[in-house]
């Protein structure tokens, strides 16, 4: 009986896997784009992606010296005693 019960979850997971793969394949299209974009629009889109990805990293790298010089707040000894 135990071997019969073990087979059910495996069968259910196989069915769910087939459904997920089937749904994923339905989103793939092989048609050409409806509207072609020009080189100016392509340049604008790529530059926005670059700025969006690189600006936060640049900000952090620019401010590393400030982060290193910042003093850490002193440890509060009263809070350590209140826990015990």
PyMOL Python script that loads the backbone (N, CA, C, O; Angstrom):
from pymol import cmd

cmd.read_pdbstr("""\
ATOM      1  N   UNK A   1       0.818  -1.192   0.000  1.00  0.00           N
ATOM      2  CA  UNK A   1       0.000   0.000   0.000  1.00  0.00           C
ATOM      3  C   UNK A   1       0.864   1.259   0.000  1.00  0.00           C
ATOM      4  O   UNK A   1       0.533   2.246  -0.657  1.00  0.00           O
ATOM      5  N   UNK A   2       1.979   1.218   0.745  1.00  0.00           N
ATOM      6  CA  UNK A   2       2.847   2.383   0.814  1.00  0.00           C
ATOM      7  C   UNK A   2       3.434   2.721  -0.560  1.00  0.00           C
ATOM      8  O   UNK A   2       3.564   3.895  -0.907  1.00  0.00           O
ATOM      9  N   UNK A   3       3.783   1.709  -1.330  1.00  0.00           N
ATOM     10  CA  UNK A   3       4.345   1.965  -2.656  1.00  0.00           C
ATOM     11  C   UNK A   3       3.307   2.595  -3.584  1.00  0.00           C
ATOM     12  O   UNK A   3       3.669   3.374  -4.465  1.00  0.00           O
ATOM     13  N   UNK A   4       2.031   2.277  -3.404  1.00  0.00           N
ATOM     14  CA  UNK A   4       0.978   2.885  -4.212  1.00  0.00           C
ATOM     15  C   UNK A   4       0.838   4.361  -3.855  1.00  0.00           C
ATOM     16  O   UNK A   4       0.676   5.197  -4.743  1.00  0.00           O
ATOM     17  N   UNK A   5       0.898   4.688  -2.570  1.00  0.00           N
ATOM     18  CA  UNK A   5       0.775   6.075  -2.136  1.00  0.00           C
ATOM     19  C   UNK A   5       1.985   6.910  -2.569  1.00  0.00           C
ATOM     20  O   UNK A   5       1.860   8.106  -2.830  1.00  0.00           O
ATOM     21  N   UNK A   6       3.141   6.274  -2.640  1.00  0.00           N
ATOM     22  CA  UNK A   6       4.324   7.006  -3.080  1.00  0.00           C
ATOM     23  C   UNK A   6       4.229   7.395  -4.547  1.00  0.00           C
ATOM     24  O   UNK A   6       4.828   8.397  -4.939  1.00  0.00           O
ATOM     25  N   UNK A   7       3.526   6.673  -5.351  1.00  0.00           N
ATOM     26  CA  UNK A   7       3.437   6.960  -6.779  1.00  0.00           C
ATOM     27  C   UNK A   7       2.574   8.163  -7.099  1.00  0.00           C
ATOM     28  O   UNK A   7       2.781   8.797  -8.134  1.00  0.00           O
ATOM     29  N   UNK A   8       1.622   8.501  -6.260  1.00  0.00           N
ATOM     30  CA  UNK A   8       0.709   9.605  -6.542  1.00  0.00           C
ATOM     31  C   UNK A   8       1.400  10.968  -6.595  1.00  0.00           C
ATOM     32  O   UNK A   8       1.166  11.711  -7.548  1.00  0.00           O
ATOM     33  N   UNK A   9       2.234  11.334  -5.628  1.00  0.00           N
ATOM     34  CA  UNK A   9       2.884  12.648  -5.715  1.00  0.00           C
ATOM     35  C   UNK A   9       3.781  12.775  -6.949  1.00  0.00           C
ATOM     36  O   UNK A   9       3.868  13.851  -7.540  1.00  0.00           O
ATOM     37  N   UNK A  10       4.438  11.701  -7.337  1.00  0.00           N
ATOM     38  CA  UNK A  10       5.303  11.755  -8.509  1.00  0.00           C
ATOM     39  C   UNK A  10       4.472  11.981  -9.767  1.00  0.00           C
ATOM     40  O   UNK A  10       4.865  12.757 -10.637  1.00  0.00           O
ATOM     41  N   UNK A  11       3.341  11.318  -9.868  1.00  0.00           N
ATOM     42  CA  UNK A  11       2.479  11.490 -11.031  1.00  0.00           C
ATOM     43  C   UNK A  11       1.913  12.904 -11.072  1.00  0.00           C
ATOM     44  O   UNK A  11       1.842  13.513 -12.140  1.00  0.00           O
ATOM     45  N   UNK A  12       1.513  13.424  -9.929  1.00  0.00           N
ATOM     46  CA  UNK A  12       0.953  14.769  -9.882  1.00  0.00           C
ATOM     47  C   UNK A  12       2.007  15.808 -10.257  1.00  0.00           C
ATOM     48  O   UNK A  12       1.703  16.781 -10.947  1.00  0.00           O
ATOM     49  N   UNK A  13       3.247  15.602  -9.805  1.00  0.00           N
ATOM     50  CA  UNK A  13       4.291  16.578 -10.143  1.00  0.00           C
ATOM     51  C   UNK A  13       4.606  16.517 -11.631  1.00  0.00           C
ATOM     52  O   UNK A  13       4.913  17.550 -12.227  1.00  0.00           O
ATOM     53  N   UNK A  14       4.542  15.352 -12.246  1.00  0.00           N
ATOM     54  CA  UNK A  14       4.780  15.247 -13.683  1.00  0.00           C
ATOM     55  C   UNK A  14       3.685  15.964 -14.471  1.00  0.00           C
ATOM     56  O   UNK A  14       3.966  16.618 -15.475  1.00  0.00           O
ATOM     57  N   UNK A  15       2.458  15.843 -14.020  1.00  0.00           N
ATOM     58  CA  UNK A  15       1.353  16.508 -14.699  1.00  0.00           C
ATOM     59  C   UNK A  15       1.507  18.014 -14.579  1.00  0.00           C
ATOM     60  O   UNK A  15       1.327  18.737 -15.559  1.00  0.00           O
ATOM     61  N   UNK A  16       1.843  18.497 -13.369  1.00  0.00           N
ATOM     62  CA  UNK A  16       2.041  19.933 -13.170  1.00  0.00           C
ATOM     63  C   UNK A  16       3.210  20.445 -14.009  1.00  0.00           C
ATOM     64  O   UNK A  16       3.144  21.552 -14.544  1.00  0.00           O
ATOM     65  N   UNK A  17       4.269  19.666 -14.131  1.00  0.00           N
ATOM     66  CA  UNK A  17       5.415  20.066 -14.941  1.00  0.00           C
ATOM     67  C   UNK A  17       5.016  20.201 -16.392  1.00  0.00           C
ATOM     68  O   UNK A  17       5.421  21.158 -17.050  1.00  0.00           O
ATOM     69  N   UNK A  18       4.240  19.280 -16.906  1.00  0.00           N
ATOM     70  CA  UNK A  18       3.807  19.360 -18.297  1.00  0.00           C
ATOM     71  C   UNK A  18       2.926  20.585 -18.527  1.00  0.00           C
ATOM     72  O   UNK A  18       3.027  21.225 -19.574  1.00  0.00           O
ATOM     73  N   UNK A  19       2.070  20.918 -17.573  1.00  0.00           N
ATOM     74  CA  UNK A  19       1.196  22.082 -17.703  1.00  0.00           C
ATOM     75  C   UNK A  19       2.029  23.360 -17.695  1.00  0.00           C
ATOM     76  O   UNK A  19       1.782  24.261 -18.497  1.00  0.00           O
ATOM     77  N   UNK A  20       3.008  23.450 -16.806  1.00  0.00           N
ATOM     78  CA  UNK A  20       3.856  24.634 -16.720  1.00  0.00           C
ATOM     79  C   UNK A  20       4.649  24.793 -18.007  1.00  0.00           C
ATOM     80  O   UNK A  20       4.734  25.898 -18.541  1.00  0.00           O
ATOM     81  N   UNK A  21       5.230  23.716 -18.515  1.00  0.00           N
ATOM     82  CA  UNK A  21       5.997  23.801 -19.750  1.00  0.00           C
ATOM     83  C   UNK A  21       5.108  24.171 -20.928  1.00  0.00           C
ATOM     84  O   UNK A  21       5.525  24.914 -21.817  1.00  0.00           O
ATOM     85  N   UNK A  22       3.911  23.666 -20.934  1.00  0.00           N
ATOM     86  CA  UNK A  22       2.990  23.988 -22.023  1.00  0.00           C
ATOM     87  C   UNK A  22       2.628  25.469 -21.995  1.00  0.00           C
ATOM     88  O   UNK A  22       2.598  26.115 -23.043  1.00  0.00           O
ATOM     89  N   UNK A  23       2.353  26.016 -20.811  1.00  0.00           N
ATOM     90  CA  UNK A  23       2.025  27.437 -20.699  1.00  0.00           C
ATOM     91  C   UNK A  23       3.212  28.304 -21.102  1.00  0.00           C
ATOM     92  O   UNK A  23       3.034  29.355 -21.717  1.00  0.00           O
ATOM     93  N   UNK A  24       4.410  27.871 -20.762  1.00  0.00           N
ATOM     94  CA  UNK A  24       5.607  28.647 -21.084  1.00  0.00           C
ATOM     95  C   UNK A  24       5.833  28.691 -22.592  1.00  0.00           C
ATOM     96  O   UNK A  24       6.221  29.732 -23.123  1.00  0.00           O
ATOM     97  N   UNK A  25       5.604  27.609 -23.274  1.00  0.00           N
ATOM     98  CA  UNK A  25       5.819  27.565 -24.715  1.00  0.00           C
ATOM     99  C   UNK A  25       4.804  28.422 -25.464  1.00  0.00           C
ATOM    100  O   UNK A  25       5.088  28.908 -26.559  1.00  0.00           O
ATOM    101  N   UNK A  26       3.643  28.605 -24.890  1.00  0.00           N
ATOM    102  CA  UNK A  26       2.616  29.375 -25.592  1.00  0.00           C
ATOM    103  C   UNK A  26       2.960  30.869 -25.664  1.00  0.00           C
ATOM    104  O   UNK A  26       2.373  31.595 -26.465  1.00  0.00           O
ATOM    105  N   UNK A  27       3.906  31.335 -24.834  1.00  0.00           N
ATOM    106  CA  UNK A  27       4.277  32.738 -24.838  1.00  0.00           C
ATOM    107  C   UNK A  27       5.360  33.069 -25.863  1.00  0.00           C
ATOM    108  O   UNK A  27       5.725  34.236 -26.007  1.00  0.00           O
ATOM    109  N   UNK A  28       5.876  32.080 -26.570  1.00  0.00           N
ATOM    110  CA  UNK A  28       6.940  32.312 -27.541  1.00  0.00           C
ATOM    111  C   UNK A  28       6.311  32.606 -28.895  1.00  0.00           C
ATOM    112  O   UNK A  28       5.458  31.858 -29.371  1.00  0.00           O
ATOM    113  N   UNK A  29       6.743  33.712 -29.514  1.00  0.00           N
ATOM    114  CA  UNK A  29       6.231  34.084 -30.822  1.00  0.00           C
ATOM    115  C   UNK A  29       7.377  34.129 -31.812  1.00  0.00           C
ATOM    116  O   UNK A  29       8.484  34.543 -31.468  1.00  0.00           O
ATOM    117  N   UNK A  30       7.123  33.710 -33.024  1.00  0.00           N
ATOM    118  CA  UNK A  30       8.166  33.728 -34.044  1.00  0.00           C
ATOM    119  C   UNK A  30       7.842  34.709 -35.159  1.00  0.00           C
ATOM    120  O   UNK A  30       8.405  34.621 -36.250  1.00  0.00           O
ATOM    121  N   UNK A  31       6.944  35.634 -34.891  1.00  0.00           N
ATOM    122  CA  UNK A  31       6.571  36.614 -35.905  1.00  0.00           C
ATOM    123  C   UNK A  31       7.513  37.817 -35.831  1.00  0.00           C
ATOM    124  O   UNK A  31       8.096  38.073 -34.778  1.00  0.00           O
ATOM    125  N   UNK A  32       7.669  38.548 -36.912  1.00  0.00           N
ATOM    126  CA  UNK A  32       8.467  39.780 -36.835  1.00  0.00           C
ATOM    127  C   UNK A  32       7.729  40.831 -36.002  1.00  0.00           C
ATOM    128  O   UNK A  32       6.513  40.741 -35.832  1.00  0.00           O
ATOM    129  N   UNK A  33       8.453  41.822 -35.485  1.00  0.00           N
ATOM    130  CA  UNK A  33       7.794  42.840 -34.653  1.00  0.00           C
ATOM    131  C   UNK A  33       6.765  43.628 -35.454  1.00  0.00           C
ATOM    132  O   UNK A  33       6.904  43.809 -36.664  1.00  0.00           O
ATOM    133  N   UNK A  34       5.737  44.090 -34.762  1.00  0.00           N
ATOM    134  CA  UNK A  34       4.688  44.871 -35.432  1.00  0.00           C
ATOM    135  C   UNK A  34       5.224  46.218 -35.896  1.00  0.00           C
ATOM    136  O   UNK A  34       4.934  46.663 -37.007  1.00  0.00           O
ATOM    137  N   UNK A  35       6.010  46.866 -35.036  1.00  0.00           N
ATOM    138  CA  UNK A  35       6.577  48.169 -35.369  1.00  0.00           C
ATOM    139  C   UNK A  35       8.078  48.112 -35.160  1.00  0.00           C
ATOM    140  O   UNK A  35       8.544  47.680 -34.106  1.00  0.00           O
ATOM    141  N   UNK A  36       8.825  48.537 -36.139  1.00  0.00           N
ATOM    142  CA  UNK A  36      10.274  48.588 -35.995  1.00  0.00           C
ATOM    143  C   UNK A  36      10.645  49.901 -35.323  1.00  0.00           C
ATOM    144  O   UNK A  36      10.066  50.949 -35.608  1.00  0.00           O
ATOM    145  N   UNK A  37      11.630  49.824 -34.420  1.00  0.00           N
ATOM    146  CA  UNK A  37      12.081  51.045 -33.763  1.00  0.00           C
ATOM    147  C   UNK A  37      13.358  51.518 -34.439  1.00  0.00           C
ATOM    148  O   UNK A  37      14.148  50.718 -34.939  1.00  0.00           O
ATOM    149  N   UNK A  38      13.541  52.801 -34.444  1.00  0.00           N
ATOM    150  CA  UNK A  38      14.685  53.396 -35.111  1.00  0.00           C
ATOM    151  C   UNK A  38      15.931  53.358 -34.245  1.00  0.00           C
ATOM    152  O   UNK A  38      15.868  52.986 -33.073  1.00  0.00           O
ATOM    153  N   UNK A  39      17.075  53.746 -34.824  1.00  0.00           N
ATOM    154  CA  UNK A  39      18.324  53.742 -34.057  1.00  0.00           C
ATOM    155  C   UNK A  39      18.310  54.748 -32.908  1.00  0.00           C
ATOM    156  O   UNK A  39      18.942  54.505 -31.880  1.00  0.00           O
ATOM    157  N   UNK A  40      17.610  55.865 -33.053  1.00  0.00           N
ATOM    158  CA  UNK A  40      17.517  56.844 -31.971  1.00  0.00           C
ATOM    159  C   UNK A  40      16.776  56.288 -30.767  1.00  0.00           C
ATOM    160  O   UNK A  40      17.200  56.474 -29.627  1.00  0.00           O
ATOM    161  N   UNK A  41      15.673  55.611 -31.022  1.00  0.00           N
ATOM    162  CA  UNK A  41      14.914  55.005 -29.925  1.00  0.00           C
ATOM    163  C   UNK A  41      15.713  53.879 -29.271  1.00  0.00           C
ATOM    164  O   UNK A  41      15.664  53.704 -28.053  1.00  0.00           O
ATOM    165  N   UNK A  42      16.443  53.122 -30.078  1.00  0.00           N
ATOM    166  CA  UNK A  42      17.269  52.043 -29.541  1.00  0.00           C
ATOM    167  C   UNK A  42      18.371  52.619 -28.657  1.00  0.00           C
ATOM    168  O   UNK A  42      18.633  52.097 -27.574  1.00  0.00           O
ATOM    169  N   UNK A  43      19.014  53.683 -29.110  1.00  0.00           N
ATOM    170  CA  UNK A  43      20.069  54.325 -28.326  1.00  0.00           C
ATOM    171  C   UNK A  43      19.517  54.868 -27.013  1.00  0.00           C
ATOM    172  O   UNK A  43      20.145  54.720 -25.964  1.00  0.00           O
ATOM    173  N   UNK A  44      18.347  55.495 -27.069  1.00  0.00           N
ATOM    174  CA  UNK A  44      17.724  56.027 -25.856  1.00  0.00           C
ATOM    175  C   UNK A  44      17.407  54.903 -24.868  1.00  0.00           C
ATOM    176  O   UNK A  44      17.695  55.023 -23.677  1.00  0.00           O
ATOM    177  N   UNK A  45      16.820  53.822 -25.356  1.00  0.00           N
ATOM    178  CA  UNK A  45      16.451  52.709 -24.471  1.00  0.00           C
ATOM    179  C   UNK A  45      17.683  52.075 -23.844  1.00  0.00           C
ATOM    180  O   UNK A  45      17.688  51.789 -22.646  1.00  0.00           O
ATOM    181  N   UNK A  46      18.724  51.852 -24.633  1.00  0.00           N
ATOM    182  CA  UNK A  46      19.935  51.230 -24.094  1.00  0.00           C
ATOM    183  C   UNK A  46      20.634  52.145 -23.098  1.00  0.00           C
ATOM    184  O   UNK A  46      21.169  51.674 -22.094  1.00  0.00           O
ATOM    185  N   UNK A  47      20.635  53.453 -23.368  1.00  0.00           N
ATOM    186  CA  UNK A  47      21.265  54.374 -22.422  1.00  0.00           C
ATOM    187  C   UNK A  47      20.472  54.442 -21.112  1.00  0.00           C
ATOM    188  O   UNK A  47      21.071  54.571 -20.044  1.00  0.00           O
ATOM    189  N   UNK A  48      19.158  54.360 -21.170  1.00  0.00           N
ATOM    190  CA  UNK A  48      18.359  54.353 -19.938  1.00  0.00           C
ATOM    191  C   UNK A  48      18.632  53.096 -19.118  1.00  0.00           C
ATOM    192  O   UNK A  48      18.729  53.160 -17.892  1.00  0.00           O
ATOM    193  N   UNK A  49      18.755  51.954 -19.792  1.00  0.00           N
ATOM    194  CA  UNK A  49      19.108  50.726 -19.076  1.00  0.00           C
ATOM    195  C   UNK A  49      20.471  50.875 -18.409  1.00  0.00           C
ATOM    196  O   UNK A  49      20.633  50.501 -17.248  1.00  0.00           O
ATOM    197  N   UNK A  50      21.441  51.411 -19.122  1.00  0.00           N
ATOM    198  CA  UNK A  50      22.784  51.567 -18.571  1.00  0.00           C
ATOM    199  C   UNK A  50      22.781  52.503 -17.370  1.00  0.00           C
ATOM    200  O   UNK A  50      23.397  52.198 -16.349  1.00  0.00           O
ATOM    201  N   UNK A  51      22.099  53.631 -17.478  1.00  0.00           N
ATOM    202  CA  UNK A  51      22.052  54.582 -16.359  1.00  0.00           C
ATOM    203  C   UNK A  51      21.344  53.957 -15.172  1.00  0.00           C
ATOM    204  O   UNK A  51      21.783  54.118 -14.034  1.00  0.00           O
ATOM    205  N   UNK A  52      20.257  53.247 -15.421  1.00  0.00           N
ATOM    206  CA  UNK A  52      19.500  52.622 -14.334  1.00  0.00           C
ATOM    207  C   UNK A  52      20.334  51.581 -13.596  1.00  0.00           C
ATOM    208  O   UNK A  52      20.233  51.455 -12.376  1.00  0.00           O
ATOM    209  N   UNK A  53      21.148  50.842 -14.322  1.00  0.00           N
ATOM    210  CA  UNK A  53      21.941  49.800 -13.688  1.00  0.00           C
ATOM    211  C   UNK A  53      23.228  50.336 -13.062  1.00  0.00           C
ATOM    212  O   UNK A  53      23.642  49.850 -12.010  1.00  0.00           O
ATOM    213  N   UNK A  54      23.862  51.317 -13.682  1.00  0.00           N
ATOM    214  CA  UNK A  54      25.170  51.749 -13.232  1.00  0.00           C
ATOM    215  C   UNK A  54      25.139  52.918 -12.254  1.00  0.00           C
ATOM    216  O   UNK A  54      26.102  53.098 -11.509  1.00  0.00           O
ATOM    217  N   UNK A  55      24.098  53.706 -12.224  1.00  0.00           N
ATOM    218  CA  UNK A  55      24.052  54.867 -11.334  1.00  0.00           C
ATOM    219  C   UNK A  55      24.141  54.489  -9.852  1.00  0.00           C
ATOM    220  O   UNK A  55      24.922  55.113  -9.134  1.00  0.00           O
ATOM    221  N   UNK A  56      23.390  53.508  -9.356  1.00  0.00           N
ATOM    222  CA  UNK A  56      23.528  53.163  -7.928  1.00  0.00           C
ATOM    223  C   UNK A  56      24.929  52.658  -7.574  1.00  0.00           C
ATOM    224  O   UNK A  56      25.459  52.985  -6.512  1.00  0.00           O
ATOM    225  N   UNK A  57      25.523  51.868  -8.459  1.00  0.00           N
ATOM    226  CA  UNK A  57      26.875  51.379  -8.185  1.00  0.00           C
ATOM    227  C   UNK A  57      27.869  52.535  -8.192  1.00  0.00           C
ATOM    228  O   UNK A  57      28.773  52.575  -7.358  1.00  0.00           O
ATOM    229  N   UNK A  58      27.714  53.468  -9.115  1.00  0.00           N
ATOM    230  CA  UNK A  58      28.593  54.629  -9.156  1.00  0.00           C
ATOM    231  C   UNK A  58      28.463  55.493  -7.918  1.00  0.00           C
ATOM    232  O   UNK A  58      29.458  56.003  -7.402  1.00  0.00           O
ATOM    233  N   UNK A  59      27.246  55.658  -7.446  1.00  0.00           N
ATOM    234  CA  UNK A  59      27.005  56.444  -6.224  1.00  0.00           C
ATOM    235  C   UNK A  59      27.723  55.810  -5.036  1.00  0.00           C
ATOM    236  O   UNK A  59      28.383  56.502  -4.261  1.00  0.00           O
ATOM    237  N   UNK A  60      27.595  54.513  -4.900  1.00  0.00           N
ATOM    238  CA  UNK A  60      28.221  53.811  -3.772  1.00  0.00           C
ATOM    239  C   UNK A  60      29.737  53.913  -3.875  1.00  0.00           C
ATOM    240  O   UNK A  60      30.408  54.199  -2.884  1.00  0.00           O
ATOM    241  N   UNK A  61      30.284  53.680  -5.073  1.00  0.00           N
ATOM    242  CA  UNK A  61      31.735  53.731  -5.229  1.00  0.00           C
ATOM    243  C   UNK A  61      32.270  55.144  -5.008  1.00  0.00           C
ATOM    244  O   UNK A  61      33.376  55.309  -4.493  1.00  0.00           O
ATOM    245  N   UNK A  62      31.515  56.147  -5.384  1.00  0.00           N
ATOM    246  CA  UNK A  62      31.942  57.532  -5.184  1.00  0.00           C
ATOM    247  C   UNK A  62      31.985  57.889  -3.698  1.00  0.00           C
ATOM    248  O   UNK A  62      32.823  58.688  -3.281  1.00  0.00           O
ATOM    249  N   UNK A  63      31.102  57.312  -2.905  1.00  0.00           N
ATOM    250  CA  UNK A  63      31.005  57.654  -1.491  1.00  0.00           C
ATOM    251  C   UNK A  63      31.718  56.671  -0.564  1.00  0.00           C
ATOM    252  O   UNK A  63      31.554  56.763   0.653  1.00  0.00           O
ATOM    253  N   UNK A  64      32.502  55.737  -1.096  1.00  0.00           N
ATOM    254  CA  UNK A  64      33.214  54.779  -0.244  1.00  0.00           C
ATOM    255  C   UNK A  64      34.120  55.481   0.768  1.00  0.00           C
ATOM    256  O   UNK A  64      34.125  55.087   1.934  1.00  0.00           O
ATOM    257  N   UNK A  65      34.886  56.505   0.376  1.00  0.00           N
ATOM    258  CA  UNK A  65      35.722  57.178   1.408  1.00  0.00           C
ATOM    259  C   UNK A  65      34.901  57.752   2.563  1.00  0.00           C
ATOM    260  O   UNK A  65      35.331  57.692   3.715  1.00  0.00           O
ATOM    261  N   UNK A  66      33.750  58.297   2.273  1.00  0.00           N
ATOM    262  CA  UNK A  66      32.897  58.815   3.350  1.00  0.00           C
ATOM    263  C   UNK A  66      32.405  57.696   4.259  1.00  0.00           C
ATOM    264  O   UNK A  66      32.331  57.862   5.477  1.00  0.00           O
ATOM    265  N   UNK A  67      32.068  56.553   3.660  1.00  0.00           N
ATOM    266  CA  UNK A  67      31.590  55.433   4.465  1.00  0.00           C
ATOM    267  C   UNK A  67      32.695  54.903   5.370  1.00  0.00           C
ATOM    268  O   UNK A  67      32.419  54.469   6.489  1.00  0.00           O
ATOM    269  N   UNK A  68      33.937  54.931   4.906  1.00  0.00           N
ATOM    270  CA  UNK A  68      35.058  54.433   5.710  1.00  0.00           C
ATOM    271  C   UNK A  68      35.381  55.379   6.862  1.00  0.00           C
ATOM    272  O   UNK A  68      35.759  54.913   7.938  1.00  0.00           O
ATOM    273  N   UNK A  69      35.246  56.689   6.674  1.00  0.00           N
ATOM    274  CA  UNK A  69      35.586  57.661   7.696  1.00  0.00           C
ATOM    275  C   UNK A  69      34.501  57.811   8.750  1.00  0.00           C
ATOM    276  O   UNK A  69      34.766  58.333   9.833  1.00  0.00           O
ATOM    277  N   UNK A  70      33.329  57.382   8.467  1.00  0.00           N
ATOM    278  CA  UNK A  70      32.212  57.548   9.398  1.00  0.00           C
ATOM    279  C   UNK A  70      32.490  56.756  10.681  1.00  0.00           C
ATOM    280  O   UNK A  70      32.849  55.580  10.617  1.00  0.00           O
ATOM    281  N   UNK A  71      32.330  57.383  11.817  1.00  0.00           N
ATOM    282  CA  UNK A  71      32.559  56.698  13.087  1.00  0.00           C
ATOM    283  C   UNK A  71      31.332  55.874  13.447  1.00  0.00           C
ATOM    284  O   UNK A  71      30.193  56.235  13.150  1.00  0.00           O
ATOM    285  N   UNK A  72      31.606  54.787  14.081  1.00  0.00           N
ATOM    286  CA  UNK A  72      30.512  53.922  14.516  1.00  0.00           C
ATOM    287  C   UNK A  72      29.967  54.438  15.847  1.00  0.00           C
ATOM    288  O   UNK A  72      30.742  54.927  16.668  1.00  0.00           O
ATOM    289  N   UNK A  73      28.678  54.344  16.081  1.00  0.00           N
ATOM    290  CA  UNK A  73      28.127  54.812  17.357  1.00  0.00           C
ATOM    291  C   UNK A  73      28.650  53.938  18.498  1.00  0.00           C
ATOM    292  O   UNK A  73      28.822  52.732  18.322  1.00  0.00           O
ATOM    293  N   UNK A  74      28.902  54.531  19.658  1.00  0.00           N
ATOM    294  CA  UNK A  74      29.415  53.738  20.790  1.00  0.00           C
ATOM    295  C   UNK A  74      28.373  52.712  21.237  1.00  0.00           C
ATOM    296  O   UNK A  74      27.167  52.946  21.174  1.00  0.00           O
ATOM    297  N   UNK A  75      28.877  51.588  21.682  1.00  0.00           N
ATOM    298  CA  UNK A  75      27.984  50.523  22.155  1.00  0.00           C
ATOM    299  C   UNK A  75      27.336  50.966  23.460  1.00  0.00           C
ATOM    300  O   UNK A  75      28.008  51.481  24.354  1.00  0.00           O
ATOM    301  N   UNK A  76      26.059  50.766  23.561  1.00  0.00           N
ATOM    302  CA  UNK A  76      25.308  51.157  24.752  1.00  0.00           C
ATOM    303  C   UNK A  76      25.381  50.011  25.757  1.00  0.00           C
ATOM    304  O   UNK A  76      24.778  48.960  25.538  1.00  0.00           O
ATOM    305  N   UNK A  77      26.115  50.201  26.860  1.00  0.00           N
ATOM    306  CA  UNK A  77      26.311  49.130  27.827  1.00  0.00           C
ATOM    307  C   UNK A  77      25.057  48.859  28.633  1.00  0.00           C
ATOM    308  O   UNK A  77      24.877  47.744  29.121  1.00  0.00           O
ATOM    309  N   UNK A  78      24.191  49.833  28.787  1.00  0.00           N
ATOM    310  CA  UNK A  78      22.987  49.627  29.583  1.00  0.00           C
ATOM    311  C   UNK A  78      22.045  48.664  28.874  1.00  0.00           C
ATOM    312  O   UNK A  78      21.339  47.901  29.533  1.00  0.00           O
ATOM    313  N   UNK A  79      22.019  48.684  27.542  1.00  0.00           N
ATOM    314  CA  UNK A  79      21.109  47.780  26.840  1.00  0.00           C
ATOM    315  C   UNK A  79      21.592  46.341  26.957  1.00  0.00           C
ATOM    316  O   UNK A  79      20.774  45.421  26.975  1.00  0.00           O
ATOM    317  N   UNK A  80      22.922  46.124  27.038  1.00  0.00           N
ATOM    318  CA  UNK A  80      23.455  44.769  27.197  1.00  0.00           C
ATOM    319  C   UNK A  80      23.096  44.222  28.570  1.00  0.00           C
ATOM    320  O   UNK A  80      22.801  43.034  28.700  1.00  0.00           O
ATOM    321  N   UNK A  81      23.116  45.076  29.610  1.00  0.00           N
ATOM    322  CA  UNK A  81      22.797  44.630  30.961  1.00  0.00           C
ATOM    323  C   UNK A  81      21.307  44.367  31.114  1.00  0.00           C
ATOM    324  O   UNK A  81      20.913  43.495  31.888  1.00  0.00           O
ATOM    325  N   UNK A  82      20.484  45.096  30.399  1.00  0.00           N
ATOM    326  CA  UNK A  82      19.056  44.917  30.557  1.00  0.00           C
ATOM    327  C   UNK A  82      18.584  43.605  29.933  1.00  0.00           C
ATOM    328  O   UNK A  82      17.546  43.071  30.325  1.00  0.00           O
ATOM    329  N   UNK A  83      19.335  43.086  28.971  1.00  0.00           N
ATOM    330  CA  UNK A  83      18.955  41.822  28.346  1.00  0.00           C
ATOM    331  C   UNK A  83      19.186  40.679  29.298  1.00  0.00           C
ATOM    332  O   UNK A  83      18.398  39.735  29.341  1.00  0.00           O
ATOM    333  N   UNK A  84      20.286  40.752  30.081  1.00  0.00           N
ATOM    334  CA  UNK A  84      20.607  39.646  30.988  1.00  0.00           C
ATOM    335  C   UNK A  84      19.779  39.743  32.170  1.00  0.00           C
ATOM    336  O   UNK A  84      19.885  38.908  33.068  1.00  0.00           O
TER     337      UNK A  84
END
""", "prot")
cmd.dss("prot")
cmd.show_as("cartoon", "prot")
cmd.util.cbc("prot")
cmd.orient("prot")
